[in-house]
Amino acid sequence: MTTWEYLTTPLLIHNTAAILNNWGKQGWELVQVIQGPEGGLVAYFKRPVTAEGSGNSGLAAAAEASRQFEGGAA
């Protein structure tokens, strides 16, 4: 049975393709884009957890996304 890990990240309208391509290169599959609670867009991603993965790589990826978003880089 496949086990999945999930990631959510805000999408900046002026940089949407770059953000989506960045996550895609890391193996994340876009599942859905919805309007967030504060009016911006939020992307939901998933990818299978591999045997080599610790199961917490999604947490590390989310932390990195948060650092990039807060720093204004994407």
ChimeraX commands (.cxc) that place a marker at each C-alpha (Angstrom):
marker #1 position 0.00,0.00,0.00 radius 0.5
marker #1 position 1.28,3.46,-0.88 radius 0.5
marker #1 position 1.80,5.85,1.99 radius 0.5
marker #1 position 1.57,9.57,1.17 radius 0.5
marker #1 position 3.00,12.74,2.64 radius 0.5
marker #1 position 1.34,16.08,2.07 radius 0.5
marker #1 position 2.39,19.71,1.78 radius 0.5
marker #1 position 0.52,23.01,1.57 radius 0.5
marker #1 position 2.09,26.26,0.45 radius 0.5
marker #1 position 0.86,29.72,-0.49 radius 0.5
marker #1 position 1.01,30.66,-4.18 radius 0.5
marker #1 position 2.16,34.12,-5.12 radius 0.5
marker #1 position 0.25,35.20,-8.21 radius 0.5
marker #1 position 3.29,36.82,-9.83 radius 0.5
marker #1 position 5.43,33.69,-9.38 radius 0.5
marker #1 position 3.00,30.77,-9.61 radius 0.5
marker #1 position 4.76,28.75,-12.34 radius 0.5
marker #1 position 8.14,28.96,-10.60 radius 0.5
marker #1 position 6.65,27.83,-7.30 radius 0.5
marker #1 position 4.80,24.89,-8.87 radius 0.5
marker #1 position 7.86,23.85,-10.92 radius 0.5
marker #1 position 10.07,23.99,-7.83 radius 0.5
marker #1 position 7.83,21.57,-5.92 radius 0.5
marker #1 position 7.38,19.36,-8.99 radius 0.5
marker #1 position 11.17,18.97,-9.32 radius 0.5
marker #1 position 11.19,17.70,-5.75 radius 0.5
marker #1 position 8.64,15.00,-6.58 radius 0.5
marker #1 position 5.51,16.74,-5.30 radius 0.5
marker #1 position 2.29,16.32,-7.30 radius 0.5
marker #1 position -0.19,19.20,-7.30 radius 0.5
marker #1 position -3.54,17.98,-5.98 radius 0.5
marker #1 position -5.56,21.17,-5.68 radius 0.5
marker #1 position -5.39,24.96,-5.51 radius 0.5
marker #1 position -7.97,26.77,-3.39 radius 0.5
marker #1 position -8.50,30.23,-1.99 radius 0.5
marker #1 position -7.00,30.48,1.47 radius 0.5
marker #1 position -8.70,31.94,4.53 radius 0.5
marker #1 position -7.02,35.31,4.01 radius 0.5
marker #1 position -7.88,35.51,0.31 radius 0.5
marker #1 position -4.64,34.23,-1.26 radius 0.5
marker #1 position -4.20,30.97,-3.13 radius 0.5
marker #1 position -3.00,27.83,-1.36 radius 0.5
marker #1 position -1.58,24.82,-3.22 radius 0.5
marker #1 position -1.96,21.28,-1.88 radius 0.5
marker #1 position 0.65,18.69,-2.92 radius 0.5
marker #1 position 1.27,15.00,-2.26 radius 0.5
marker #1 position 4.03,12.50,-2.93 radius 0.5
marker #1 position 4.63,8.88,-1.99 radius 0.5
marker #1 position 6.79,8.20,1.03 radius 0.5
marker #1 position 9.75,6.11,-0.05 radius 0.5
marker #1 position 11.57,3.46,1.97 radius 0.5
marker #1 position 14.58,5.79,2.16 radius 0.5
marker #1 position 12.39,8.68,3.36 radius 0.5
marker #1 position 12.10,9.30,7.04 radius 0.5
marker #1 position 8.40,10.04,6.82 radius 0.5
marker #1 position 9.18,13.53,8.09 radius 0.5
marker #1 position 10.58,14.93,4.85 radius 0.5
marker #1 position 7.25,16.66,4.28 radius 0.5
marker #1 position 7.76,18.53,7.53 radius 0.5
marker #1 position 11.22,19.64,6.40 radius 0.5
marker #1 position 9.82,20.73,3.03 radius 0.5
marker #1 position 7.04,22.69,4.72 radius 0.5
marker #1 position 9.54,24.40,7.00 radius 0.5
marker #1 position 11.66,25.36,3.98 radius 0.5
marker #1 position 8.57,26.71,2.17 radius 0.5
marker #1 position 7.70,28.76,5.21 radius 0.5
marker #1 position 11.22,30.23,5.37 radius 0.5
marker #1 position 11.10,31.07,1.65 radius 0.5
marker #1 position 7.65,32.66,1.94 radius 0.5
marker #1 position 8.49,34.72,5.02 radius 0.5
marker #1 position 11.74,35.86,3.44 radius 0.5
marker #1 position 9.99,36.91,0.24 radius 0.5
marker #1 position 11.88,34.38,-1.92 radius 0.5
marker #1 position 10.15,31.67,-3.81 radius 0.5
marker link #1:1,2 radius 0.2
marker link #1:2,3 radius 0.2
marker link #1:3,4 radius 0.2
marker link #1:4,5 radius 0.2
marker link #1:5,6 radius 0.2
marker link #1:6,7 radius 0.2
marker link #1:7,8 radius 0.2
marker link #1:8,9 radius 0.2
marker link #1:9,10 radius 0.2
marker link #1:10,11 radius 0.2
marker link #1:11,12 radius 0.2
marker link #1:12,13 radius 0.2
marker link #1:13,14 radius 0.2
marker link #1:14,15 radius 0.2
marker link #1:15,16 radius 0.2
marker link #1:16,17 radius 0.2
marker link #1:17,18 radius 0.2
marker link #1:18,19 radius 0.2
marker link #1:19,20 radius 0.2
marker link #1:20,21 radius 0.2
marker link #1:21,22 radius 0.2
marker link #1:22,23 radius 0.2
marker link #1:23,24 radius 0.2
marker link #1:24,25 radius 0.2
marker link #1:25,26 radius 0.2
marker link #1:26,27 radius 0.2
marker link #1:27,28 radius 0.2
marker link #1:28,29 radius 0.2
marker link #1:29,30 radius 0.2
marker link #1:30,31 radius 0.2
marker link #1:31,32 radius 0.2
marker link #1:32,33 radius 0.2
marker link #1:33,34 radius 0.2
marker link #1:34,35 radius 0.2
marker link #1:35,36 radius 0.2
marker link #1:36,37 radius 0.2
marker link #1:37,38 radius 0.2
marker link #1:38,39 radius 0.2
marker link #1:39,40 radius 0.2
marker link #1:40,41 radius 0.2
marker link #1:41,42 radius 0.2
marker link #1:42,43 radius 0.2
marker link #1:43,44 radius 0.2
marker link #1:44,45 radius 0.2
marker link #1:45,46 radius 0.2
marker link #1:46,47 radius 0.2
marker link #1:47,48 radius 0.2
marker link #1:48,49 radius 0.2
marker link #1:49,50 radius 0.2
marker link #1:50,51 radius 0.2
marker link #1:51,52 radius 0.2
marker link #1:52,53 radius 0.2
marker link #1:53,54 radius 0.2
marker link #1:54,55 radius 0.2
marker link #1:55,56 radius 0.2
marker link #1:56,57 radius 0.2
marker link #1:57,58 radius 0.2
marker link #1:58,59 radius 0.2
marker link #1:59,60 radius 0.2
marker link #1:60,61 radius 0.2
marker link #1:61,62 radius 0.2
marker link #1:62,63 radius 0.2
marker link #1:63,64 radius 0.2
marker link #1:64,65 radius 0.2
marker link #1:65,66 radius 0.2
marker link #1:66,67 radius 0.2
marker link #1:67,68 radius 0.2
marker link #1:68,69 radius 0.2
marker link #1:69,70 radius 0.2
marker link #1:70,71 radius 0.2
marker link #1:71,72 radius 0.2
marker link #1:72,73 radius 0.2
marker link #1:73,74 radius 0.2
view
